[in-house]
Amino acid sequence: MLPYGDGDQRCHLTELIIISIRSTIETILNQLCYCVVRQLHGCREKRLSPPSALSEWNSPNLDTTHAGPLRKKASSIVRDTHCSNRCRPANRSGQQDPAPTDCGLFPRGADQEYSAFRVGMVQFGMADFRLTPHIDNLEVANSFAVTNCFCSQFSRGVYAIFGFYDKKSVNTITSFCETLHVSFITPSFPAEGMNQFVLQMRPDIKGPLVSLVEYYKWERFAYLYDSDRGLSTLQVILDTAAEKKWVVTAINVGNLKDERKDEAYRSLFQDLEIRKERRIILDCEQDKVKDIMEQIITIGRHVKGYHYIVANLGFVDGDLTKIQYGGANVSGFQIVDFDDPVVAKFDQRWEALEEKEYPGADQRIRYTSALTFDAVHVMTEAFRFLHKQRIDMSRRGNNGDCLANPAVPWAQGVEIERALKQVRVDGLTGTIQFDQYGKRINYSVTVMELKNNGPVKIGYWNEVDKMVVTKSDLYPNDTMGMENKTVIVTTILEAPYVMLKKNAELFQDNDRYEGYCVDLAAEIAKHCGIRYQLRIVGDGKYGARDAETKIWNGMVGELVYGKADIAVAPLTITLVREEVIDFSKPFMSLGISIMIKKPQKSKPGVFSFLDPLAYEIWMCIVFAYIGVSVVLFLVSRFSPYEWTLEEPEDGALPLTTESNNEFGIFNSLWFSLGAFMRQGCDISPRSLSGRIVGGVWWFFTLIIISSYTANLAAFLTVERMVSPIESAEDLAKQTEIAYGTLDSGSTKEFFRRSKIALFDKMWQYMKSAEPSVFVKKTSEGVLRVRKSKGKYAYLLESTMNEYIEQRKPCDTMKVGGNLDSKGYGIATPKGSPLRVPVNLAVLKLNEQGTLDKMKNKWWYDKGECGFKDSTNKEKTSALSLSNVAGVFYILVGGLGLAMMVALVEFCYKSRAEAKKMKVAANTLSSPQHTGNYTHTLSSPQHAPNFNLLSPSHQPNYATYKEGYNVYGIESVKI
């Protein structure tokens, strides 16, 4: 791993030094290989002199030991170190064919490239001029095999060599070409240095890559490279990074072993995720890009938030269907423009070929095959030019020994090299032109980006204009071109959102459905100006990603995999879904709620009128009443102002000199009770202390009675239901009532991902409960609630809970508040042109109040439980006899008690009167009292003088007065 930033090149220089050492080692090995080949060809000299061009193998810019052998489409083929001639000689006599001959070196597995080579030979060959090919199939990573084949072909008298190389064989081939003056045309990666006799059919990608990074304004990214071409490109990236202050993390993925590469790729991307590296350049060949992409999908790094640039010229050659719907942004370059008329014509001929005769013809032509075809075109044009110029291209003076000492270059090789570089044609890969070093110039590459509907052109790059964006809006948001297209709207059968009409068989298409989302889809289509068709999701699921296969199901899956254009349904907006699809603004807000079976309404108690105040308050009031009465009694006894003399009526003399106090214990209780009942009393305190007691008691009773009256109406008019569950906390702390969610949906995902202790505890219970508490459909969960007799609670969205509460048999209810806050949104695939129009339509419907009207229509106006019925509301507020039965009981009880007390008083006083009358009769009939005393109390002038009575008669008079309220005595016998 090579981090780089802020101009620091120490790590990079260290790697270049290591590469130089490795290159030196390979130089020695190649010299040994050179000697072995000399021996095979009969050389007996003691001193061997390698070609002078071998000194170029020590280039410090080439990392020749980073990767194992390059196997192009041949991972299952055993390595071979010998050349196998697949073509016959020019003639049986062994003499050289007068027609120009060329050599083809193809790596094993390059079947399509070989087929393109043959097609080119046929297409560009003419009756008066033709090329004779000699084909060798070899392992290009084996320098010994390459050397042997090169010498074998050179000895045949070939005029030019076409073939592939890799990082291990590139120096061998270029050295022989420079020494022997044999032109080598290759579609392989451009080799570094000035190689006069090497023509690079593949354009350099450094310029387009740097321009694309600048266009995306990347300031931090990872660069994954393979082989020497990646390292040479990295040098350009690092130089640009030093200038623009980029931070680059460079990683060589070319030295990974085949048997452990998948595990290594996964570990690599997990490490990049820890480092927050989500912008990655893949500078690898197409087969390695494919392997990397497969592991990216496996570990879920193909979702929104990640951006990959594939740094080769065959963006459409790879299989991008798996990553296409993941949400990640993937960019790259394409050298073959399939919209070009020349390419389109060739493509038709290519598809018509027999696959058995031309292997690889059953697939679209790859960019390496197109470069091969163009190479044949270039060679044909060059030799045709030489043929017209009548230039002698014979091999006279050269014995064809590539290992001769000293080496004998081919004199006509320079003429062929010049003719090849002067060719300018239009081929499958655009304009083909070379500079003096054999590199492509004046070429143009198409800049591509992967969308949900496949690769899309966003611009092009050339040497003059650099990066040119032809489609500035990478995510088109208009619906132009969709007027004639029927948009597929995926949805789910879920009341009241989407329901089949009762007579649905009489209707067709969209008319068979009704519901909130049906109306919403119609409004959206009207605002966007599109035609649509409702289609119920096949698996009946909303959408979740399988933990193992990473495949999405439900409506989300239909959007991700291109089976639908839009989803209008109660689809919850979540993070994991937002990574793979786009959501509009929420058209409905909601949260997770608890549904339970509605408990029976509790009958009001006899003393329900006591409910407005707690029993503790009632007890405190009783004690306060008794306490106030006692305090009033005491202060009245101690205060002198509460004692008064009883004044006689009509100016009569007082009968006694004793003081009187009206606030005895019973009168104090009576005063306190009258004040509490807001009725008053015929006596009141005279003293200041007594009035203070009375004042604070009146204030106390004022507050208590007002509070009681305020709560009384609510308690008497509302019939309460006693629910065993009132919140999520109640569910979590008990095990008697089971609870669960929908098996596939956002509610289950919420509990699974939640880090809150309460919700995590609930999740641990739900996933381990037996039998399972999860249900396949919402209707199944509701049915389970209704049949469980209060032993099952269902967790679902609050909107659905409220709707079901209004459906017959009206036996479910929502308890507690919402556990979270979220919303339903309309979903579209990533990059869909419907995203912005749909979003604007939702906002407009919300501002116009249409969304609220539709909810009232399907939730309450069509309700079956009378939630908004005014008549039922009045009936609910009316009191029944059971609400106030206790008051009547107290009234009847009070009346009965009063009658009983009156009877007791009558009996008690009658008995006391009888005793007094008996005592008075006995006293008057005694012999001591023989005279009569008669006095009339009718006037004050005749007031009797009670001092004349004997002391023995005074108690009788007092007793008589105390027992009765006497106003006059007619006569008393003495």
MARVEXLO-69921 format. One record per residue (C-alpha): x, y, z; residue in three letters. Coordinates in steps of 0.001 Angstrom, whole numbers, plus 500000, padded with zeros to 6 digits. Layout:
XYZALA/...
***
This chain:
500000500000500000MET/501436503337498990LEU/499864506377500613PRO/500740509651499011TYR/499884513238499655GLY/501179516802499953ASP/504202516160497772GLY/505699513365499868ASP/507352510851497513GLN/509516508851499907ARG/507336505722499840CYS/507132505848496063HIS/510922506205495643LEU/511440503222497928THR/509209501077495737GLU/510980502219492581LEU/514346501190494054ILE/512950497742494839ILE/511582497488491319ILE/514990498395489873SER/516629495595491865ILE/514007493125490677ARG/514513494249487075SER/518251493648487389THR/517594490120488614ILE/515312489444485675GLU/517948490808483306THR/520341488146484524ILE/517668485475484116LEU/516920486630480589ASN/520628486532479730GLN/520709482946480932LEU/517624482264478828CYS/519436483843475895TYR/522355481486476332CYS/520112478437476562VAL/518373479367473345VAL/521736479831471669ARG/522642476329472722GLN/519371474991471328LEU/520202476587467999HIS/523636475028467834GLY/525810477865469053CYS/529159476557470365ARG/530912479814471171GLU/532314480150474637LYS/531502483822474961ARG/527893484894474375LEU/527046488511473623SER/523409489402474205PRO/521832492062472051PRO/522711495567473069SER/519061496388473516ALA/518918494140476575LEU/520302497049478579SER/516827498557478401GLU/515461495750480609TRP/516774497629483625ASN/514240500406483319SER/513308501542486849PRO/509805502312485700ASN/508887498655485262LEU/507925496350488102ASP/508667492949486604THR/508142490798489684THR/504900492072491164HIS/502533489616489551ALA/502378486022488527GLY/502087484907484923PRO/499474486722482932LEU/496745484331481801ARG/494314485950479399LYS/491118483906479467LYS/493190480804480108ALA/493112480154483786SER/492451476452483269SER/495150475817480649ILE/498388474197481783VAL/501464476342481122ARG/503549475320478172ASP/507104476384477340THR/507328475432473690HIS/506006476940470491CYS/503398475092468489SER/503214476024464840ASN/499613476189463748ARG/500265477196460115CYS/501881475385457264ARG/504952476828455553PRO/504497479026452540ALA/505308476179450192ASN/506441472595450429ARG/509772473185448830SER/510887475211451727GLY/511382478311449597GLN/510088481632450853GLN/506629482617449747ASP/506826485706447576PRO/503874487183449440ALA/504688489156452596PRO/504455487003455680THR/503778488047459224ASP/503805486255462539CYS/501045486099465136GLY/501851485427468793LEU/498664484831470770PHE/498350483961474440PRO/496364480888475293ARG/492706481703475755GLY/492734484633473312ALA/490307482857471008ASP/488290485923470088GLN/491427487914469331GLU/492641485127467054TYR/489262485057465306SER/489437488816464775ALA/492935488368463340PHE/491655485809460841ARG/488662487969459904VAL/491035490850459249GLY/493217488705457043MET/490181487757454981VAL/488678491236454812GLN/491821493177453924PHE/493380490556451639GLY/493075491216447902MET/493558489097444805ALA/496729490914443792ASP/498090491246447280PHE/497797489111450355ARG/499509488423453663LEU/500544484974454752THR/500278484513458536PRO/502256482154460755HIS/500532481687464081ILE/502042480552467368ASP/500071479974470540ASN/502133480347473699LEU/502303481475477286GLU/503374485111476988VAL/504526485231480604ALA/507323482751479866ASN/510360484632478552SER/512032481434477366PHE/508974480402475349ALA/508647483886473883VAL/512317483948472886THR/512153480529471275ASN/508979481367469343CYS/510331484743468252PHE/513479483189466859CYS/511501480416465231SER/509264482889463468GLN/512163485138462498PHE/513899482206460888SER/510818481693458724ARG/511478485049457121GLY/508513486979458507VAL/508335490684457718TYR/506470491788460855ALA/505259490255464072ILE/501886490793465697PHE/501349489582469222GLY/500740490106472888PHE/503133490474475759TYR/502975490924479474ASP/505284492524481991LYS/507644489524482006LYS/508075489230478259SER/507865492843477105VAL/511599493486477512ASN/512511490299475671THR/510351491142472670ILE/511336494800472440THR/515028493918472695SER/514892491438469830PHE/512881493874467707CYS/515378496682468266GLU/518325494419467548THR/516959492654464465LEU/514918495595463104HIS/511704493586463097VAL/508509495567463625SER/506238494342466412PHE/502586495436466396ILE/500756494822469656THR/497399495593471287PRO/498923495076474734SER/499468497868477214PHE/501816500636476011PRO/505412499916476958ALA/507521502645478492GLU/510537504091476758GLY/511302504837473129MET/510920501568471238ASN/511465502341467567GLN/510214499045466163PHE/507191498582468453VAL/503804499949467373LEU/501315500402470190GLN/497779499842468953MET/496363500591472390ARG/496220504317473211PRO/497685505618476422ASP/495068506013479164ILE/497006508357481441LYS/495564511548479990GLY/491895510473480045PRO/492253509086483563LEU/493733512262485041VAL/491113514395483278SER/488278512252484612LEU/489599512487488177VAL/489800516255487795GLU/486269516335486387TYR/484870514507489411TYR/486949516790491669LYS/488390513926493640TRP/490864515019496280GLU/491265511664498004ARG/491074508217496425PHE/492656504766496237ALA/494545503551493162TYR/494579499776492586LEU/497028498831489847TYR/498389495700488231ASP/501666495170486352SER/504032497750484918ASP/501438499768483040ARG/499682500502486314GLY/502915501671487900LEU/503735503959484991SER/500251505455485179THR/500655505800488923LEU/503708507993488375GLN/501584510427486375VAL/498870510311489056ILE/501429511059491766LEU/502940513941489836ASP/499484515449489395THR/498715514783493059ALA/501787516735494128ALA/500598519677492070GLU/496944519562493104LYS/497465518306496685LYS/495569515065496208TRP/495816512258498733VAL/496372508959496924VAL/496502505469498422THR/498237503185495898ALA/497899499398496183ILE/499494496765493948ASN/497031493922493366VAL/499167492124490797GLY/501012489875493242ASN/497976488128494707LEU/497953484359494434LYS/495107482899492409ASP/493993480464495089GLU/493616483198497725ARG/492818486240495631LYS/489107486353496531ASP/489879486419500232GLU/492617488988499635ALA/490248491253497679TYR/487646491116500444ARG/490241491888503086SER/491570494745500968LEU/488201496436500546PHE/487343495977504196GLN/490569497777505037ASP/489695500539502584LEU/486290500857504242GLU/487978501387507595ILE/490089504120505991ARG/486901505699504545LYS/488207505198500994GLU/485099505059498828ARG/486570506467495614ARG/488667503834493882ILE/490496503558490540ILE/490867500025489140LEU/493814500071486721ASP/493698496386485775CYS/492919494159482839GLU/489307493198482279GLN/489549489705483775ASP/490954491059487024LYS/488372493849487095VAL/485693491177486858LYS/487143489286489835ASP/487357492462491894ILE/483796493480491046MET/482493490086492150GLU/484088490519495566GLN/482834494098495784ILE/479291492793495343ILE/479873489983497841THR/480831492358500646ILE/478168494921499726GLY/480442497725498498ARG/478416498245495316HIS/475823500521496883VAL/475270504247496873LYS/478193506228498218GLY/480914504320496350TYR/482507505436493091HIS/484754503275490897TYR/486729504234487789ILE/487746501311485565VAL/491005502403483929ALA/490930500375480720ASN/489445500941477288LEU/486759498253477366GLY/484148499550479776PHE/481291497640478133VAL/483298494424477762ASP/482818493369481359GLY/479633491982482880ASP/478287494942484842LEU/474721493703485309THR/475293492597488896LYS/476697495927490012ILE/474393497907487721GLN/471491498059490174TYR/473487498342493373GLY/473612502125493410GLY/477381502637493172ALA/478709505034490555ASN/480960503252488036VAL/482843505159485333SER/485298504165482629GLY/486453504516479044PHE/485467502889475763GLN/487672502858472663ILE/485135501066470437VAL/482111503205469632ASP/479319500773468772PHE/477190503654467519ASP/479727504394464789ASP/478515503222461343PRO/481821501451460637VAL/481616499516463880VAL/477924498769463397ALA/478585497297459951LYS/481411495160461272PHE/479234494057464192ASP/476630492698461789GLN/479226490631459952ARG/480721489499463249TRP/477395488217464537GLU/476886486234461332ALA/480049484179461861LEU/479897480567462982GLU/481098480232466548GLU/482654476824465902LYS/484827478159463116GLU/485472481527464771TYR/485635481070468559PRO/484318484078470443GLY/482065485248467626ALA/479020484555469773ASP/479984487485472008GLN/480273491173471304ARG/483759491995470128ILE/486104493105472897ARG/488334496120472602TYR/491479493927472440THR/489920492028469540SER/489042495306467840ALA/492649496441468259LEU/493774493137466729THR/491491493664463748PHE/492799497211463317ASP/496386495950463556ALA/495790493679460571VAL/494361496695458773HIS/497483498737459543VAL/499868495977458413MET/497912495463455217THR/497981499157454366GLU/501696499397455101ALA/502654496410452956PHE/500328497548450189ARG/502126500892450217PHE/505511499173450057LEU/504260496905447295HIS/503106499884445256LYS/506446501597445828GLN/508185498413444628ARG/510517498442447606ILE/512615495299447928ASP/511574493510451120MET/513536490313450584SER/515581488759453369ARG/518753488381451280ARG/521892488793453327GLY/520207487618456498ASN/520357483962457427ASN/517378484367459768GLY/519340483493462910ASP/518169485845465632CYS/520949484620467938LEU/523814485162465544ALA/526940486705466998ASN/527189489434466129PRO/523489490055465563ALA/522594490835461966VAL/519676493292461646PRO/517341493122458713TRP/518133495946456335ALA/514572496319455046GLN/513193496377458578GLY/513584500150458803VAL/511556500643455632GLU/508752498488456995ILE/508874500319460323GLU/508549503679458584ARG/505705502458456401ALA/503798501189459412LEU/504144504501461246LYS/502946506451458224GLN/499652504582458042VAL/496562506589458846ARG/493230504781458665VAL/489862504777460374ASP/489250501512462143GLY/487051500021464803LEU/488955501982467458THR/488680505305465671GLY/491386507179463854THR/494637505206463840ILE/497804507273463574GLN/501261506909465119PHE/504050509227466160ASP/507754508600465584GLN/507875506310468622TYR/505037504096467481GLY/502454505446469930LYS/498855506293469016ARG/498074509957468480ILE/494960511931467549ASN/492764509316469141TYR/489539509787471036SER/488013507693473813VAL/484438507757475022THR/483803508441478701VAL/481168506093480076MET/479144505843483258GLU/477007502971484482LEU/473304503701484982LYS/470411501535486031ASN/469630500951482357ASN/473221500136481425GLY/476372502004480325PRO/475721505567479165VAL/477983507989477304LYS/478632511152479241ILE/481419512640477130GLY/484701512018475356TYR/488406512768475656TRP/490967513677473025ASN/494425515181473050GLU/493233518587471906VAL/490037519250473854ASP/490835516963476783LYS/487713516099478794MET/484499517132477053VAL/481184516400478786VAL/478359516054476302THR/475748515160478899LYS/476247517520481823SER/473247516170483700ASP/474522512746484705LEU/471149511933486196TYR/468474513217483805PRO/465399514369485639ASN/462988515148482846ASP/460366512849481422THR/460948513750477791MET/460699510690475630GLY/458470508871478101MET/455174510084476704GLU/454876507001474521ASN/456094504627477207LYS/453877502904479752THR/455492503226483167VAL/455321500069485276ILE/454174500935488804VAL/454860498177491299THR/452726498066494432THR/451408495667497045ILE/447923494605498128LEU/447545496281501494GLU/444353497935502710ALA/443579500810502506PRO/446467501593500151TYR/445733499119497357VAL/442674496838497352MET/440828494818494770LEU/437334496079494093LYS/434479493785495039LYS/433604493284491374ASN/437185493492490092ALA/436574490818487468GLU/434334493271485616LEU/437181495757485160PHE/440571495731483483GLN/444053497015484259ASP/444164499878486781ASN/440383500046487197ASP/440417496781489138ARG/442058498459492124TYR/441077501095494634GLU/442692502686497633GLY/444899505495498828TYR/447932504578496696CYS/445719503993493667VAL/444466507568493947ASP/448018508775494644LEU/449391507033491543ALA/446693508657489428ALA/447567512099490805GLU/451292511544490242ILE/450700510400486657ALA/448532513447485995LYS/451192515844487285HIS/454061514089485448CYS/452145513551482222GLY/452861509837481918ILE/450929506657481287ARG/451207503933483875TYR/450159500396484674GLN/449731499062488198LEU/451352495714488863ARG/451212493792492135ILE/454622492634493380VAL/455076488920492796GLY/456405487800496181ASP/454112490066498182GLY/457006491718500045LYS/458080495294500524TYR/461793494748500044GLY/464761493516502040ALA/468239492292501141ARG/469195488703501842ASP/472129488583504246ALA/473891485804502323GLU/473088486326498651THR/472835490143498896LYS/469803489943496590ILE/466880492291497128TRP/463329490972497153ASN/459919492624497023GLY/459220495973495427MET/462746497213496126VAL/464128494246494201GLY/461884494977491216GLU/463227498532491098LEU/466844497502491609VAL/466757494830488916TYR/464845496906486377GLY/461515495079486501LYS/459561498219487437ALA/459931501965486902ASP/458340503277490088ILE/456909501979493359ALA/453791503631494798VAL/453040501823498035ALA/453388502172501813PRO/457157501783501399LEU/459135503110504345THR/462125505341503652ILE/465186503683505226THR/468942504045504895LEU/469594500615503392VAL/466901501164500767ARG/468085504681499995GLU/471481503225499094GLU/470042501291496140VAL/466948503287495115ILE/465769506896495242ASP/462857508113497368PHE/460622511128496991SER/459687513400499854LYS/457455511554502346PRO/453802511579501364PHE/452799510304504806MET/454481510513508218SER/454183507680510680LEU/455965505550513247GLY/456018502045514659ILE/453083501467517022SER/451601498681519130ILE/448336496952518257MET/446507494892520884ILE/443070493395521188LYS/440690495985522570LYS/439869495116526205PRO/436308495174527506GLN/435115498533528781LYS/435217498663532568SER/431823499256534204LYS/431747502356536397PRO/431793501643540128GLY/429101502652542557VAL/431337505335543938PHE/432795506422540604SER/432037510028541563PHE/435004509693543913LEU/437382508974540991ASP/438283512615540219PRO/440295512637543429LEU/442565509884544597ALA/441635507958547692TYR/444626509437549455GLU/443197512905548861ILE/439813511849550205TRP/441444510513553352MET/443407513727553740CYS/440188515741553354ILE/438509513682556097VAL/441432514168558443PHE/441555517863557552ALA/437850518160558323TYR/438249516545561722ILE/441393518523562463GLY/439830521862561585VAL/436790521090563716SER/438936520186566717VAL/441114523289566285VAL/438028525479566000LEU/436609523895569166PHE/439857524479571051LEU/440412528100569985VAL/436773528855570809SER/437251527439574300ARG/440457529371574916PHE/439353532658573371SER/437289534839575826PRO/435490536416572913TYR/433590533241572180GLU/431939533196575690TRP/428722535207576183THR/425996535555578859LEU/422551534404577793GLU/420216537449577795GLU/416560536921578895PRO/413788537904576539GLU/411555541003576995ASP/413972542672579452GLY/413531539994582091ALA/416207539434584628LEU/418764536769583711PRO/417976533409585146LEU/421697532606585639THR/425094534280585586THR/426905531439583679GLU/428665532190580293SER/427654530386577086ASN/429964529124574155ASN/428247528267570889GLU/431211526297569417PHE/430976523059571201GLY/432466520000569507ILE/429274519186567608PHE/428712522759566454ASN/432363522926565303SER/431878519808563216LEU/428662521247561846TRP/430334524542560932PHE/433207522779559119SER/430827520501557256LEU/428626523405556155GLY/431617525342554898ALA/432939522301552999PHE/429577521737551346MET/429391525407550367ARG/426163525853552382GLN/427181527973555358GLY/425888527819558975CYS/423743529924561402ASP/426700530388563734ILE/430083531910563018SER/433239532577565023PRO/433474535888566920ARG/437116535718567919SER/439994536538565600LEU/441540533117566031SER/438277531411565185GLY/437838533524562092ARG/441383532668560931ILE/440530528991561237VAL/437316529538559324GLY/439034531599556608GLY/441757529090555800VAL/439170526300555811TRP/437010528216553359TRP/440029528754551053PHE/440943525087551295PHE/437431523957550431THR/437264526451547537LEU/440314524905545824ILE/439314521318546545ILE/435738521716545335ILE/436844523595542198SER/439383520888541307SER/436886518154541963TYR/434231519823539826THR/436684520330536964ALA/437604516626536826ASN/434207515223537613LEU/432780515696534113ALA/435678513908532452ALA/435556510961534809PHE/431818510513534610LEU/431443510918530821THR/434421508813529602VAL/434226505075529820GLU/437780503890530354ARG/439227500577529258MET/441805498876531411VAL/444663497859529106SER/447382495449530253PRO/449885497151527905ILE/450350500886527671GLU/453837501218526130SER/456838499386524716ALA/458323499287528208GLU/455322497282529388ASP/455853494803526553LEU/459557494393527229ALA/459252493737530961LYS/456706490919530661GLN/456575487541528930THR/452891486641529181GLU/451922488645526086ILE/453881487748522925ALA/454696490405520330TYR/456138490406516820GLY/456426492177513468THR/456167491569509748LEU/458777489018508691ASP/460176491138505854SER/459981494873506209GLY/461349498031507769SER/459779497372511185THR/461749494176511666LYS/464862495893510319GLU/464380498714512829PHE/464506496361515798PHE/467353494341514294ARG/469578497391513827ARG/468535499369516904SER/471207500084519510LYS/468717501269522129ILE/468681498860525057ALA/464882498596525196LEU/464458497805521496PHE/467451495472521484ASP/465871493544524364LYS/462637493288522396MET/464553492075519329TRP/466352489388521313GLN/462980488133522523TYR/461335488211519092MET/464073486363517203LYS/464255483588519824SER/460540483211520582ALA/458890479855519934GLU/456578479622518129PRO/457723482398515828SER/456185485788516508VAL/456806487019512942PHE/454056486970510321VAL/454148486880506526LYS/451472489531505962LYS/449895492333507942THR/446483490676507659SER/447950487581509304GLU/449267489680512182GLY/445901491388512699VAL/444099488042512669LEU/446543486714515238ARG/445845489685517505VAL/442089489145517277ARG/442277485423518006LYS/444892485538520751SER/442474486790523434LYS/444865489540524411GLY/447991487336524442LYS/449632488746521293TYR/450628492301520342ALA/451521493235516783TYR/454082495956515987LEU/453303497828512776LEU/453156501293511232GLU/450838503680513048SER/448869504549509904THR/447938500928509312MET/447148500536513005ASN/444763503491512898GLU/443059502154509799TYR/442473498670511197ILE/441124500215514395GLU/438322501685512274GLN/437427498350510669ARG/434847495926511949LYS/434640494099514285PRO/436324497112515943CYS/438181494897518390ASP/441736496223518018THR/443296499370519353MET/446532501313519281LYS/448265501770522624VAL/451131504035523584GLY/453024506456521415GLY/455048505782518293ASN/458381504063518788LEU/460073506050516021ASP/459401508642513348SER/459624507936509624LYS/457715508339506403GLY/456384506616503318TYR/457932507651500014GLY/457533506940496318ILE/460560504978495098ALA/462344505073491746THR/465498503339490482PRO/468816505124490766LYS/469173507735488059GLY/465570507464486934SER/464224510463484990PRO/461048510193487062LEU/462763511057490345ARG/462508514849490261VAL/459048515086488591PRO/457612512642491126VAL/459199514547493988ASN/457750517835492791LEU/454339516231492367ALA/454359514973495964VAL/455291518415497280LEU/452524520029495242LYS/449906517542496448LEU/450973518158500025ASN/450746521938499703GLU/447301521681498105GLN/446030519510500962GLY/445231516658498587THR/447184514133500635LEU/445210514973503796ASP/441926514732501934LYS/442825511313500584MET/443789510080504044LYS/440540511282505581ASN/438651509618502753LYS/440170506169503220TRP/440717506194506968TRP/437804508000508582TYR/435100508822506054ASP/434909505130505212LYS/435383504078508827GLY/433115501427510343GLU/433535502130514044CYS/432065505619514264GLY/435218507452515164PHE/433969510763513834LYS/430184510293514235ASP/428688513223516152SER/425654511235517362THR/427851508649518958ASN/429870511423520486LYS/426774512831522248GLU/425803509399523479LYS/429251508908524813THR/429071512128526842SER/425647511293528409ALA/425730509991532005LEU/424190506685532906SER/422668505725536245LEU/425712503617537052SER/427881506729536924ASN/425989508472539757VAL/424455505510541583ALA/426721506136544549GLY/425316509624545040VAL/421809508215545268PHE/422990505574547678TYR/424499508237549914ILE/421285510292549739LEU/419118507344550671VAL/421574506302553319GLY/421640509811554781GLY/417864510011554918LEU/417616506653556577GLY/420303507558559071LEU/418519510814559900ALA/415285508956560584MET/417071506460562791MET/418798509223564737VAL/415487511058565142ALA/413879507893566494LEU/416743507360568911VAL/416502510968570060GLU/412760510669570547PHE/413086507508572560CYS/415940508863574595TYR/414223512150575419LYS/410891510479576098SER/412527508235578601ARG/414320511159580206ALA/411053513133580332GLU/409280510286581950ALA/411913510085584620LYS/411736513816585305LYS/407973513858585481MET/408073510987587902LYS/410598512776590091VAL/408560515991590010ALA/405362514162590959ALA/407021512488593874ASN/408383515789595116THR/405086517675594952LEU/403145514968596718SER/405366514966599816SER/403804516372603239PRO/406320519152603501GLN/404700521064600636HIS/401207522014601840THR/400765525582600601GLY/400091526893597121ASN/402181529355595325TYR/400624530833592267THR/402253533329590065HIS/401633534453586554THR/404606535184584299LEU/402559537039581815SER/404063540430582632SER/407353541733583909PRO/405653543560586819GLN/404822540291588469HIS/408265538719588164ALA/408677536194590931PRO/411365536461593517ASN/413045533085593301PHE/415240534007596241ASN/412269533198598478LEU/412405529584597480LEU/414295527182599556SER/417584525934598293PRO/416108522471597897SER/413793523714595143HIS/416447525386593029GLN/417926522219591521PRO/414488521074590451ASN/413955524310588580TYR/417361524131586894ALA/416797520545585883THR/413428521434584538TYR/414832524295582517LYS/417664522249581069GLU/415370519516579939GLY/412899521815578130TYR/412935525143576440ASN/410463526768578806VAL/409045530249578015TYR/406516530446580831GLY/405177528600583901ILE/401559529059584796GLU/401666527892588401SER/403716525886590773VAL/402309524258593865LYS/404465524562596958ILE/
***
